Amino acid sequence: MASQPPELGGYHFIRLLGSGGFSDVFLYEQELPKRSVAVKVLLTDGVDEAARAHFVAEANVMARLSAHPYIVTIFHAGVAGDDRPYLVMEYCSGPSLADQLKRERIGVEDALRTGVRLSSAVATAHAAGILHRDIKPANVLTTALGWPALTDFGIASALEELPVHTTTLSELRREPTDTATSGSRSVGLSVPWSPPEMFSDDPDPDVRSDIFSLAATVYTLLAGRTPFEVPGRSNGTLDLMGRIERGMVTPLDRGDVPSSLTASLRRGMATRREDRYGSAVDFARALQRVELELGLAPTGIDVPNLQLGEVRPTPGGGDEQETRARSVATIQAQPAPPVEPAATVVRGVVPISPDAPARVDRVTAVPEHTVLRPRPAAPASPAADEADRETARHSDTPSAGDRANDPRRRLLAWIGAGAAAVVVLGIAAAVVANVLAPAYTPETPGAGGDSSIAVTVVPPPVLVSAVRSPDGAAATFVWKTEEAQKGDQYTWVQEGTTNGPSVSADPTVTVTGLAPGVPVCIDIATVRAGRTSQQLKACAS
């Protein structure tokens, strides 16, 4: 049963949000500034000073990470009048990923986007020298914008100050539970998402332990169950721990999950930590590569630009084998997905579709016309000139000099040059007329010759429908493009978000994670042969 909400100055109690083993979470309304907040209150019954110390440590940890967009923000911490410590945190109105899984099937695109964003949050914690140690769907809330928000750093630890004791396999044999604890000095353990090194009597987690839990969480989003759970068989705590230690990941039974994503998740959940990704950023990049493979816009990786010191040595290695964190700059995703080759450009005038027959080829293939040119006279010797003059005196045929000075022949030469100029101008006019031909001339079936298609303007999409789901949390947009062609693609981006454009091969998309009652708009454009049309703004209220 939940405890009574404390009286807090400047806050008005609304309702209970949830209860846990050591704390309750209530919804309050803050008076100034006016907003809804979640207040986590530590239970006093049966909680010793060690639990209080962990509660204070959680407040300090979350305060160090509150600036990150995918980590729950903490606003204030204090002690209520009844001597109960409390935290005032950001209120995430959306369901946790665990609750979301109970209501709907998570798509591959959403799972990839969530995985990259959570990787950003985990990488930020690691950059600050903090292990989360309890990453799972229940500890990922969603904001009003539909973004994931990592929370519950209650068992997080600084990398150099690991806890004295963690629940072990021998203790779980006495009291098996999915989230196990052992006395006040132990640290909770969410077995279905925990790496095998956490089951030893002397656990020694590092950043790769969080990566295991992160990959297991993304797997759970796709499978709708934990990675080592086998449908129809016993899935108790000891069963799961045995499978985790042997690396027996249950195969995904979804045909829309590419093999590259399955391989990335399996590597993230490798039994030997040396076989996993070395950092949360590396895991995020692996998910980005899958996004590019599927033709999706890669999700941005948001990590701080911090200069980090030594994080933690790799077990069994000398100084030269120690894992050292490097300065990590903020990453704006991977390069944009490749597009089709740019259109052929004819002398920088009008781009011509690479798929259409090049009409300029027909013009340039015309054989050269004969052009009259004056023939240069060969230099002659004085003796030859005298011979010509002598021959001319005794012949009706004029000499070369007389021919050159004949006015009639000069007139014929000018006429020939003019004819050549007309021919050249005619060819140039044909080229220009051909290039500036109508932008789109469909081919007549059965007609001979080429189709004379030169696409210069891509028609914009036209909205067919924009329908909101009954609960208001999603909106489906359907559009069409006049005279659609094979190979057409579409880019769309949701207004009011920082996400890059997404790519779709079909003229329809469903936007999820919406706040009920809040209108949503997307900008859609047609992409054809490397060119993009004007955008269509489509809204659903």
MOVEN-V94049 format. One record per pair of residues at least 4 apart in sequence whose C-alpha atoms are under 8 Angstrom apart, sorted by the first residue. I is the first residue (numbers start at 1). J is the second residue. D is the distance in whole Angstrom. If there is no record, write none. Layout:
I:J:D
I:J:D
This chain:
2:19:6
2:24:7
3:24:7
3:43:7
5:13:7
5:26:7
6:80:6
6:81:8
6:82:7
7:11:8
7:80:7
7:81:7
8:12:8
8:80:7
8:81:8
10:30:6
10:31:5
10:32:7
11:28:6
11:29:6
11:30:5
11:31:6
12:28:5
12:29:5
12:30:6
12:31:7
13:26:7
13:27:6
13:28:4
13:29:6
14:26:7
14:27:5
14:28:5
14:29:7
15:26:6
15:27:5
15:28:7
16:24:8
16:25:6
16:26:4
16:27:6
17:24:8
17:25:5
17:26:5
17:27:6
18:24:6
18:25:5
18:26:7
19:23:6
19:24:4
19:25:6
20:24:6
22:42:6
22:43:6
22:47:7
23:40:7
23:41:5
23:42:4
23:43:5
24:40:6
24:41:5
24:42:7
24:43:7
25:38:7
25:39:5
25:40:4
25:41:6
26:38:6
26:39:5
26:40:6
26:41:8
27:36:7
27:37:6
27:38:5
27:39:6
27:91:8
28:36:6
28:37:5
28:38:6
28:39:7
29:34:7
29:35:6
29:36:5
29:37:6
30:34:5
30:35:5
30:36:6
30:37:7
31:35:7
36:90:8
36:91:6
37:88:7
37:89:6
37:90:5
37:91:5
38:88:6
38:89:5
38:90:6
38:91:5
39:86:7
39:87:5
39:88:5
39:89:6
40:86:5
40:87:5
40:88:7
40:89:8
41:84:7
41:85:6
41:86:4
41:87:7
42:52:8
42:55:7
42:84:6
42:85:6
42:86:6
43:47:7
43:84:7
44:84:6
47:51:6
47:52:7
47:184:8
48:52:7
48:184:7
49:53:6
50:54:6
50:184:7
50:185:7
51:55:6
51:184:7
52:56:6
52:85:8
53:57:6
54:58:6
54:154:6
54:155:7
55:59:6
55:85:8
55:154:6
56:60:6
57:61:6
57:154:8
58:62:6
58:152:8
58:153:6
58:154:5
58:155:8
58:156:7
59:63:6
59:74:7
59:77:7
59:87:7
60:64:6
61:65:7
61:130:8
61:153:7
61:156:8
62:66:6
62:72:8
62:73:7
62:74:6
62:153:7
63:73:7
63:74:6
63:75:8
64:128:8
65:71:7
65:73:8
65:124:7
65:125:7
65:128:8
66:71:6
66:72:6
66:73:4
66:74:6
67:71:8
67:73:7
68:73:8
68:121:7
68:124:8
69:121:8
69:149:7
70:117:7
70:118:7
70:120:8
70:121:6
70:147:7
70:148:6
70:149:4
70:150:6
71:121:6
71:148:8
71:149:5
71:150:5
71:151:6
72:89:7
72:90:6
72:92:8
72:149:5
72:150:6
72:151:6
73:89:6
73:90:5
74:87:7
74:88:6
74:89:4
74:90:6
75:87:8
75:88:5
75:89:5
75:90:7
76:87:6
76:88:5
76:89:7
77:85:8
77:86:6
77:87:4
77:88:6
78:85:6
78:86:6
78:87:7
79:83:6
79:84:5
79:85:4
79:86:6
80:84:5
80:85:6
80:86:7
91:143:8
92:141:6
92:142:6
92:143:4
92:144:7
92:149:8
93:142:7
93:143:6
93:144:6
94:141:7
94:142:5
94:143:5
94:144:6
94:146:7
95:99:6
95:100:6
95:141:6
95:142:6
96:100:6
96:137:7
96:138:6
96:139:7
96:140:5
96:141:4
96:142:6
97:101:6
97:137:5
97:138:6
97:139:8
97:140:6
97:141:6
97:142:8
97:221:8
98:102:7
98:137:5
98:138:5
98:140:8
99:103:7
99:138:7
100:104:6
101:105:6
101:106:7
101:221:7
101:224:6
105:222:8
105:224:7
106:110:7
106:111:7
106:221:6
106:222:6
107:111:6
107:222:7
108:112:6
108:222:7
108:256:7
108:257:7
109:113:6
109:291:8
109:296:8
110:114:6
111:115:6
111:218:6
111:221:6
111:222:7
112:116:6
112:218:8
112:287:6
112:288:8
112:291:7
113:117:6
113:299:6
114:118:6
114:147:8
114:148:7
114:218:8
115:119:6
115:214:8
115:215:8
115:218:6
115:284:7
115:287:7
116:120:6
116:283:8
116:284:5
116:285:8
116:287:7
116:288:7
116:299:7
116:300:7
116:301:7
117:121:7
117:148:7
117:284:8
117:299:8
117:300:8
117:301:7
117:302:7
118:122:6
118:148:7
118:149:8
118:150:7
118:214:8
119:123:6
119:214:7
119:280:5
119:281:6
119:283:7
119:284:6
119:301:8
120:124:6
120:280:7
120:281:7
120:284:7
120:301:6
120:302:5
120:303:6
121:125:6
121:150:7
121:302:8
121:303:7
122:126:6
122:132:8
122:210:8
122:280:6
123:127:6
123:279:7
123:280:5
123:281:6
123:303:7
124:128:6
124:303:6
124:304:6
125:129:6
125:130:5
125:131:7
125:132:7
126:130:5
126:131:6
126:207:7
127:304:8
127:306:7
127:308:7
127:325:8
128:308:8
129:158:6
129:159:6
129:311:7
130:156:7
130:157:6
130:158:5
130:159:6
131:156:5
131:157:5
131:158:6
131:159:6
131:206:7
131:207:7
131:210:7
132:153:6
132:155:7
132:156:4
132:157:7
132:210:7
133:155:7
133:156:6
133:157:8
133:209:7
133:210:6
133:213:8
134:139:8
134:152:8
134:153:8
134:155:7
134:156:8
134:189:7
134:190:7
134:194:8
134:210:8
134:213:7
135:139:6
135:140:8
135:193:7
135:210:7
135:213:6
135:214:6
135:217:7
136:140:7
136:190:8
136:193:6
136:213:7
136:214:7
136:216:8
136:217:5
137:217:6
137:220:8
137:221:8
139:150:6
139:151:5
139:152:6
140:148:6
140:149:5
140:150:5
140:151:6
141:148:6
141:149:5
141:150:6
141:151:7
142:146:5
142:147:5
142:148:4
142:149:6
143:147:5
143:148:6
143:149:7
144:513:8
144:514:7
144:515:6
145:513:7
145:514:6
145:515:7
146:512:8
146:513:4
146:514:6
146:515:8
147:513:8
155:187:6
155:188:7
157:161:6
157:162:6
157:163:7
158:162:6
159:206:7
159:311:7
159:312:7
160:312:8
163:187:8
164:185:8
164:186:8
165:185:7
165:186:5
165:187:7
165:202:7
165:203:8
166:182:8
166:186:5
166:187:5
166:188:7
166:189:8
166:198:7
166:201:8
166:202:8
166:203:7
167:171:6
167:172:7
167:180:7
167:181:6
167:182:6
167:186:6
167:187:7
167:188:7
167:189:7
167:199:7
167:201:8
168:172:6
168:198:8
168:199:5
168:200:6
168:201:6
169:173:6
169:199:6
169:200:7
169:201:8
169:238:8
170:174:7
171:175:7
171:182:7
172:176:5
172:177:7
172:180:7
172:237:8
172:238:8
173:238:7
175:180:8
176:180:7
176:236:8
176:237:6
176:238:7
177:236:8
177:237:6
178:189:8
178:190:6
178:191:6
178:192:7
178:236:8
178:237:6
179:188:6
179:189:5
179:190:4
179:191:6
180:188:6
180:189:5
180:190:7
180:191:8
181:186:6
181:187:6
181:188:5
181:189:7
182:186:5
182:187:7
182:188:8
189:194:7
190:194:6
191:237:7
191:240:7
191:241:7
192:226:6
192:227:7
192:228:7
192:237:8
192:240:6
192:241:8
193:212:8
193:213:5
193:216:6
193:217:7
193:226:7
193:227:8
194:198:7
194:209:8
194:212:7
194:213:6
195:199:8
195:209:6
195:212:6
195:213:7
195:244:7
195:245:8
195:269:7
195:271:7
196:200:8
196:241:7
196:244:6
196:245:5
196:271:7
197:203:6
197:204:7
197:205:7
197:209:8
198:203:5
198:204:7
198:205:7
199:203:7
199:241:8
205:209:6
206:210:7
206:312:7
207:211:7
207:278:8
207:279:7
207:280:8
208:212:6
208:273:6
208:276:7
208:277:7
208:278:6
208:279:7
208:280:8
209:213:7
209:273:7
210:214:6
211:215:6
211:268:6
211:269:8
211:276:8
211:277:7
211:279:7
211:280:6
211:283:8
212:216:6
212:268:5
212:269:5
212:270:7
212:276:8
213:217:6
213:269:8
214:218:6
214:268:8
215:219:6
215:265:5
215:266:8
215:268:5
215:269:6
216:220:6
216:226:7
216:227:6
216:265:7
216:268:8
216:269:7
217:221:6
217:226:8
218:222:7
218:265:8
219:223:6
219:226:7
219:227:6
219:265:7
220:224:5
220:225:5
220:226:5
220:227:6
221:225:8
222:252:8
223:227:8
223:252:6
223:253:7
223:254:8
225:229:7
227:249:6
227:250:6
228:240:6
228:243:6
228:244:7
228:248:6
228:249:5
228:250:5
229:235:6
229:240:7
229:250:7
230:234:8
230:235:7
230:250:6
234:239:7
235:239:6
235:240:6
236:240:6
237:241:6
238:242:6
239:243:6
240:244:6
241:245:6
242:246:6
243:247:6
243:248:5
243:249:7
244:248:6
244:249:8
244:271:7
245:271:6
246:271:7
247:269:8
247:270:7
247:271:5
249:266:8
252:262:8
257:261:7
257:262:7
258:262:7
258:290:8
259:263:6
260:264:6
260:290:7
261:265:6
261:287:7
261:290:6
262:266:6
263:267:6
264:268:6
264:283:8
264:286:7
264:287:7
265:269:6
266:270:6
267:275:7
267:276:5
267:277:7
268:276:5
268:277:6
268:283:7
269:276:7
270:275:6
270:276:6
271:275:8
272:276:7
274:278:8
277:282:6
277:283:6
278:282:7
279:283:7
280:284:6
281:285:6
281:301:8
282:286:6
283:287:7
284:288:6
284:301:7
285:289:6
285:334:8
286:290:7
287:291:6
288:292:6
288:298:5
288:299:7
288:333:8
288:334:7
289:293:6
289:298:8
290:294:6
291:295:6
291:296:5
291:297:7
291:298:6
292:296:5
292:297:7
292:298:6
292:337:6
295:337:7
295:503:6
295:504:8
296:337:8
296:502:6
296:503:5
296:504:8
297:336:7
297:337:7
297:500:6
297:501:6
297:502:5
297:503:6
298:333:6
298:334:6
298:336:7
298:337:8
298:500:8
299:333:6
299:499:7
299:500:7
300:331:7
300:332:5
300:333:4
300:334:8
300:499:8
301:330:7
301:331:5
301:332:6
301:333:6
302:330:6
302:331:6
302:332:7
303:328:7
303:329:7
303:330:5
303:331:7
304:328:7
304:329:6
304:330:6
305:327:7
305:328:5
305:329:4
305:330:6
306:327:6
306:328:6
306:329:7
307:326:7
307:327:5
307:328:7
308:325:6
308:326:6
308:327:6
309:324:7
309:325:6
309:326:8
310:323:7
310:324:5
310:325:6
311:323:7
311:324:6
311:325:6
312:322:7
312:323:6
312:324:7
313:317:7
313:321:7
313:322:4
313:323:5
313:324:8
314:321:7
314:322:5
314:323:6
317:321:5
317:322:6
318:322:7
339:530:6
340:529:6
340:530:5
341:529:7
341:530:6
342:354:8
342:529:7
342:530:6
342:531:8
343:351:6
343:352:6
343:353:5
343:354:5
343:529:7
343:530:7
344:351:6
344:352:5
344:353:7
344:354:6
345:349:7
345:350:6
345:351:5
345:352:6
346:350:6
346:351:7
346:352:7
346:435:8
350:435:7
350:436:8
350:456:7
351:456:6
352:356:8
352:358:7
352:454:5
352:455:6
352:456:7
353:453:8
353:454:6
353:455:5
353:456:7
353:529:7
354:358:8
354:529:7
355:529:8
356:451:8
356:452:7
356:453:5
356:454:6
356:455:8
357:450:7
357:451:7
357:452:6
357:453:7
357:454:8
358:362:7
358:452:8
358:454:8
359:363:7
359:434:7
359:435:7
359:452:6
360:364:6
360:431:7
360:434:7
360:435:7
361:365:6
362:366:7
363:427:8
363:430:7
363:431:6
363:434:8
364:431:8
369:423:8
371:416:8
371:417:8
371:419:8
371:420:5
372:413:8
372:416:5
372:417:6
372:420:7
373:413:8
373:416:7
373:417:7
374:413:7
380:384:6
380:385:7
381:385:6
382:386:6
383:387:6
384:388:6
385:389:6
386:390:6
387:391:6
388:392:6
388:399:6
388:400:8
389:393:6
389:399:7
390:394:7
391:395:6
391:399:8
392:396:7
392:397:6
392:398:6
392:399:6
398:402:6
398:403:6
399:403:6
400:404:6
401:405:6
402:406:6
403:409:7
404:409:7
404:410:7
405:409:8
405:410:8
406:410:7
407:411:6
408:412:6
409:413:6
410:414:6
411:415:6
412:416:6
413:417:6
414:418:6
415:419:6
416:420:6
417:421:6
418:422:6
419:423:6
420:424:6
421:425:6
422:426:6
423:427:6
424:428:6
425:429:6
426:430:6
427:431:6
428:432:6
429:433:6
430:434:6
431:435:6
432:436:6
433:437:6
438:454:8
439:453:7
439:454:5
439:455:5
439:456:6
439:457:7
440:453:6
440:454:6
440:455:6
440:456:8
441:451:7
441:452:6
441:453:5
441:454:7
442:451:7
442:452:8
442:453:6
443:447:8
443:450:8
443:451:5
443:452:7
443:453:7
444:451:7
457:533:7
458:526:7
458:527:7
458:528:7
458:531:7
458:532:6
458:533:5
458:534:8
459:481:7
459:482:7
459:526:7
459:533:6
459:534:8
460:481:6
460:482:8
460:525:6
460:526:6
460:533:5
460:534:5
460:535:7
460:536:7
461:479:6
461:480:5
461:481:5
461:482:7
461:524:7
461:525:6
461:526:6
461:535:8
461:536:6
462:479:5
462:480:5
462:481:6
462:482:8
462:536:7
463:477:8
463:478:6
463:479:4
463:480:7
463:536:8
463:538:7
464:477:8
464:478:5
464:479:5
464:480:7
465:476:8
465:477:6
465:478:5
465:479:7
466:475:7
466:476:6
466:477:4
466:478:6
466:538:7
466:539:7
466:540:5
467:475:6
467:476:5
467:477:7
467:540:6
468:472:6
468:473:8
468:474:6
468:475:4
468:476:6
468:540:6
468:541:7
469:473:6
469:474:5
469:475:6
469:476:8
471:516:7
472:514:7
472:515:7
472:516:4
472:517:7
473:512:6
473:513:5
473:514:4
473:515:6
473:516:6
474:510:7
474:511:5
474:512:4
474:513:6
474:514:6
475:510:6
475:511:5
475:512:7
475:514:8
475:520:8
475:540:7
476:508:7
476:509:6
476:510:4
476:511:6
477:508:6
477:509:5
477:510:6
477:538:8
478:507:6
478:508:4
478:509:7
479:507:5
479:508:6
480:484:8
480:507:6
481:526:8
484:488:7
487:528:7
487:529:8
488:505:7
488:526:7
488:527:6
488:528:5
488:529:8
489:503:7
489:504:6
489:505:5
489:506:7
489:526:6
489:527:5
489:528:7
490:503:6
490:504:5
490:505:6
490:506:7
490:507:7
490:524:7
490:525:6
490:526:5
490:527:6
491:501:6
491:502:5
491:503:5
491:504:6
491:524:6
491:525:5
491:526:7
491:527:7
492:501:5
492:502:5
492:503:7
492:504:8
492:522:6
492:523:5
492:524:4
492:525:7
493:499:7
493:500:7
493:501:5
493:502:6
493:522:5
493:523:5
493:524:7
494:499:7
494:501:8
494:520:8
494:521:6
494:522:4
494:523:7
495:520:7
495:521:6
495:522:6
495:523:7
504:508:8
504:509:8
514:518:8
514:520:8
517:541:7
518:541:7
519:539:7
519:540:6
519:541:4
520:539:6
520:540:5
520:541:6
521:537:7
521:538:5
521:539:4
521:540:6
522:537:6
522:538:5
522:539:6
523:535:6
523:536:5
523:537:5
523:538:6
524:535:5
524:536:5
524:537:6
524:538:8
525:532:6
525:533:6
525:534:6
525:535:5
525:536:6
526:532:6
526:533:5
526:534:8
526:535:8
527:531:6
527:532:4
527:533:6
528:532:6
